[in-house]
């Protein structure tokens, strides 16, 4: 799950144009044996699919269609180039998992089949914030599968030692509690490095801010927007309570390993980071808790970045109808719910979140999903995330004392240069 998520939320790579060739649609009717003799090829990423879910979906698909399902596991390392090449060839994978932030780029180069009819038949109640990454220029090019987002991972013992009985419901309460930890214990209130930039992206989403804007026919930096500045000021309020380096991200050092030492009140992270902390120090397990990142008001959680995957059909697949039959099964309430329960991921429908019951990290993440979002869904964004990421440099500059406006000015040249790169 860790490797999958990192790839899904941190993709940056070169995409080449994919010819949208005509498809020899098999035109076969659905139902038992309707596709007998056919084989559907599915590419899923390593770590994505729980074993039992995979077995059950395969059995249901083969029983309904009479076709065989060829399930091929792919590695995240190098997947963009591999998929780009495959989609330009005569026999691509028919259905494939694709990072939600990658979807727009592949759609714009003609690699993905339109799925407007599928959306009408099974997607009327897909969570809008999750489906947004699948809609490009008003057309449906993929189906939302799952997302993960950040929560507050906290040390229950430290919070109790500080006299805090309940988890906070607003941003101000969160800040107050952290300051109380600093005043009444010897623990670091929160570990928040200066470049935990996906959390910052979440804050901009919560403010309704955009990181880029259109200038004629091109995209340029929008970091000088007052809404972006407001999000950065919120980030700074929390980072000022941390001893973490201002010029590093959450993986340098790994924040979960810092937390594992038992001297940190909380950190903003993914659910799998709790397991990383436990691996580093088994004794910390009993003290770990989770809660939704509080927003400005109690009725609306903080904005979060939604990292996850969609399912798409290759535009050049000769098995369009069979592929749609697979999606109807895999994304049905039965199997989408099973996927969420077994994998701990947020499902594509609000009604299916009941499957997360008993998973405290997932239960904490789910409430923020509706108000979540992604980085800009444009092909030009890919180059922005290549190190050194100018957004990270903007954050460090503000934390080191520059005004948000001055920091935005400092990095806008590099950001605009990257946005101008051809994909």
Secondary structure, DSSP 8 states (H G I E B T S, - for coil): -HHHHHHHHS--------------------STTTTTT-EEEEEEETTTS-HHHHHHHHHHHHHHHS-EEEEEEE-STTHHHHHHHHHTSSS--SEEEEETTTHHHHHHTT-B---HHHHHHH-TTS-HHHHGGGEETTEE-SEEEEEE--EEEEEHHHHHHTT--S--SBHHHHHHHHHHHHHHSSSBS-B--TT-HHHHHHHHHHTT--SEEEETTEEEE-TTSHHHHHHHHHHHHHHTT--S-TT--TBTTBHHHHHTTS-BSEEEE-THHHHHHHHH-GGGGGGEEEE---BSBTTB----B-EEEEEEEBTT-S-HHHHHHHHHHHTSHHHHHHHHHHH--B-SSGGGGGGGTT-HHHHHHHTTGGG-B-S--SGGGGGGGSSS-HHHHHHHHHHTT--HHHHHHHHHHHHHHHHTS--
